[in-house]
Structures are given as structure tokens and as C-alpha cells.
Amino acid sequence: MKKISILILLLLSCPVFADVYNSPSNLDKISKQIPKMGSIKCKFRQEKHLQNIAKPLISSGNFEFVENKGVYFYTLHPIQSTASYTNKNYRQINDIVNAISAKKYSKLEKEFNFYYEGSSDDWTLGLRPKKNSNAYNYISSITIEGSDYISKIDIRQTNGNKTVLWFTK
């Protein structure tokens, strides 16, 4: 009996890290918790983990989100380049960031199931494509973390690849 009591105490004292995908949510709850965000300029760091490559591909630079216009990555390392997620090829990424920043989730509601944990100070939003969505065959999940701005985006693809982006002011 003592061993069971000690085990229970140890388990209760360990931090528990919940998975946002265990917390299905709806737009009413999400829209009240996540603050409206405007345009932002900040630093980014990106890691791409590809199935057949042992080390992640790492890049970094400056990020800009211009409300109602688009997402821009000005990569400085390892090579200088600029990527704009305003054209139709990358429209979905732009639409997701725009919808969350403007608190206009109805467009996303057609494509994704929502999962949510947190409060307005610190939140995690999970998106899983619905079976009838365009993203279903290539995205398994998108996890977005933030506070007064988006601080991390984790995109998991159905082929096992993943991209993680961190944003810092």
C-alpha cells in the first residue's frame, strides 16, 4: 500500500503536459480567448525536418505580417532570399495567419477542426484538416502558440515532414 501511495504522490507532483489535440473547441471559446493582432515585424527562426534527411534545415531572418495583405519572410541565413505568402500557391498559410490575427475564423471553420488550450495571456490553437478539405491529403496538423502575437507555428505534413517556426520581437 505504501508503494502505491508513493507512486500516486510522484505522479501528482510531476508536471503534466497536455496535448492541445485532446481539447476540441469551438469558435465561441476561441474568439473570446485569442486577442486581435495587427501587423507585426519580428525575427523568425525556422526548422524543416524532412523524412530522409538526418539534420533539420535551419533558416532565420526577419518576418513581416501586413494585415489584410500578406506574410513575408526575409531570410538572412543561410542565404538571403524573400518569400511572400500572398500568391495563390501559399494562400492557405496567409489565410490562416490573417484569420487568427483578425479573429475571423469562419474561413478556417470550413477547412479545419479546432482544438484549444489556454487563456488570452498564453494560448495554443490546434488545427486539423477536415476530411473534405483541400489540405486533408497533405497536412496532418497545424499548431499555433501565442500570447499577444503568434510566437510559434508547427506544421505537420501527412508524409512525415514538419516545419516549425518561432517568432520573437
C-alpha positions as CSV (number, residue, x, y, z in Angstrom):
1,M,0.0,0.0,0.0
2,K,2.9,2.4,0.8
3,K,4.4,1.8,-2.7
4,I,1.1,2.7,-4.4
5,S,0.7,5.9,-2.2
6,I,4.3,6.9,-3.1
7,L,3.7,6.3,-6.8
8,I,0.5,8.4,-6.7
9,L,2.3,11.2,-5.0
10,L,5.1,11.1,-7.5
11,L,2.7,11.1,-10.4
12,L,0.8,14.0,-9.0
13,S,3.9,16.1,-8.4
14,C,5.2,15.6,-12.0
15,P,4.3,18.3,-14.4
16,V,1.7,17.2,-16.9
17,F,2.0,18.5,-20.4
18,A,-1.4,18.3,-22.1
19,D,-1.8,17.9,-25.8
20,V,-3.9,20.5,-27.4
21,Y,-5.5,17.8,-29.6
22,N,-7.1,16.3,-26.6
23,S,-9.1,19.6,-26.2
24,P,-11.6,20.0,-29.1
25,S,-13.0,23.5,-29.1
26,N,-15.4,25.8,-30.9
27,L,-15.2,29.3,-32.4
28,D,-17.1,30.9,-29.5
29,K,-14.5,29.9,-26.9
30,I,-11.5,30.6,-29.2
31,S,-12.7,34.0,-30.3
32,K,-13.0,35.2,-26.7
33,Q,-9.6,33.9,-25.7
34,I,-7.2,34.9,-28.5
35,P,-6.6,38.6,-28.8
36,K,-6.9,40.5,-32.1
37,M,-3.5,41.2,-33.5
38,G,-2.4,43.7,-36.1
39,S,0.5,44.0,-38.4
40,I,3.9,42.9,-37.0
41,K,7.6,42.9,-37.8
42,C,9.8,40.5,-35.9
43,K,12.6,37.9,-36.1
44,F,11.9,34.3,-37.2
45,R,13.8,31.0,-36.9
46,Q,12.6,28.0,-39.0
47,E,13.4,24.3,-38.8
48,K,12.3,22.0,-41.6
49,H,12.5,18.3,-40.7
50,L,12.4,16.1,-43.8
51,Q,11.8,12.4,-43.7
52,N,15.0,11.3,-45.4
53,I,17.4,13.9,-44.0
54,A,19.0,13.4,-40.6
55,K,19.6,17.1,-39.7
56,P,16.9,19.8,-39.9
57,L,17.2,22.6,-42.5
58,I,17.5,25.8,-40.4
59,S,16.9,29.3,-41.6
60,S,16.4,32.6,-39.9
61,G,15.8,36.3,-40.7
62,N,13.0,38.9,-40.5
63,F,9.3,38.3,-40.6
64,E,6.6,40.7,-41.5
65,F,2.8,40.3,-41.4
66,V,0.9,43.1,-43.0
67,E,-2.7,42.9,-42.0
68,N,-5.0,42.1,-44.9
69,K,-2.1,41.9,-47.3
70,G,0.2,39.0,-46.5
71,V,3.0,37.2,-44.9
72,Y,6.7,38.0,-45.8
73,F,9.8,36.1,-44.9
74,Y,13.1,37.9,-45.4
75,T,15.6,35.1,-44.9
76,L,19.1,36.2,-43.9
77,H,20.7,32.9,-43.0
78,P,21.9,30.6,-44.6
79,I,21.2,32.5,-47.8
80,Q,19.4,35.8,-48.4
81,S,16.0,35.5,-50.0
82,T,12.5,36.8,-49.8
83,A,9.3,34.7,-49.7
84,S,5.9,36.2,-49.9
85,Y,2.9,34.1,-48.9
86,T,0.5,36.4,-50.8
87,N,0.1,34.4,-54.0
88,K,-2.3,31.6,-54.7
89,N,0.4,28.9,-54.1
90,Y,0.8,29.9,-50.5
91,R,-2.6,31.4,-49.9
92,Q,-3.6,28.9,-47.2
93,I,-0.7,29.9,-44.9
94,N,-1.5,33.5,-45.4
95,D,-5.2,32.9,-44.8
96,I,-4.6,31.1,-41.5
97,V,-2.3,33.9,-40.1
98,N,-4.7,36.5,-41.4
99,A,-7.8,34.8,-39.9
100,I,-6.2,34.3,-36.5
101,S,-4.8,37.9,-36.4
102,A,-8.1,39.4,-37.4
103,K,-10.2,37.0,-35.3
104,K,-12.1,36.0,-38.5
105,Y,-12.3,32.2,-38.1
106,S,-15.2,31.4,-40.4
107,K,-13.0,30.7,-43.4
108,L,-10.9,28.3,-41.3
109,E,-14.0,26.6,-39.9
110,K,-14.8,25.2,-43.4
111,E,-11.4,23.6,-43.7
112,F,-10.3,22.6,-40.1
113,N,-11.4,21.2,-36.8
114,F,-10.4,23.4,-33.9
115,Y,-8.6,22.5,-30.7
116,Y,-7.7,25.0,-28.0
117,E,-6.0,25.3,-24.6
118,G,-5.0,28.4,-22.6
119,S,-6.2,31.9,-21.9
120,S,-5.7,35.3,-23.5
121,D,-2.3,35.5,-21.9
122,D,-0.9,32.2,-23.3
123,W,-2.7,30.0,-25.7
124,T,-2.3,27.1,-28.1
125,L,-4.6,26.6,-31.1
126,G,-4.6,23.3,-33.0
127,L,-6.0,22.9,-36.5
128,R,-6.6,19.5,-38.1
129,P,-8.0,19.4,-41.7
130,K,-11.5,18.1,-42.2
131,K,-11.7,15.1,-44.5
132,N,-13.4,17.1,-47.2
133,S,-10.9,20.0,-47.1
134,N,-8.2,20.8,-49.7
135,A,-5.5,20.4,-47.0
136,Y,-6.5,16.9,-45.8
137,N,-4.2,14.9,-48.1
138,Y,-1.0,16.9,-47.2
139,I,-1.4,18.5,-43.8
140,S,-2.0,16.4,-40.7
141,S,-2.0,19.3,-38.2
142,I,-1.0,22.9,-37.6
143,T,-0.3,24.0,-34.0
144,I,-0.1,27.7,-33.3
145,E,1.1,29.2,-30.0
146,G,1.0,32.7,-28.8
147,S,0.2,35.5,-26.4
148,D,-0.3,39.0,-27.8
149,Y,1.2,37.8,-31.0
150,I,1.9,34.4,-32.7
151,S,5.1,33.0,-31.2
152,K,5.3,29.5,-32.8
153,I,3.7,27.6,-35.7
154,D,4.3,23.9,-36.1
155,I,3.1,22.4,-39.4
156,R,3.0,18.6,-39.7
157,Q,2.5,17.0,-43.1
158,T,0.9,13.7,-43.9
159,N,4.3,12.5,-45.4
160,G,6.0,12.9,-42.0
161,N,7.8,16.2,-42.8
162,K,7.4,19.0,-40.4
163,T,8.2,22.7,-40.3
164,V,8.5,24.7,-37.1
165,L,8.7,28.5,-37.0
166,W,9.5,30.6,-33.9
167,F,8.8,34.4,-33.9
168,T,10.4,36.8,-31.5
169,K,10.0,40.5,-31.2
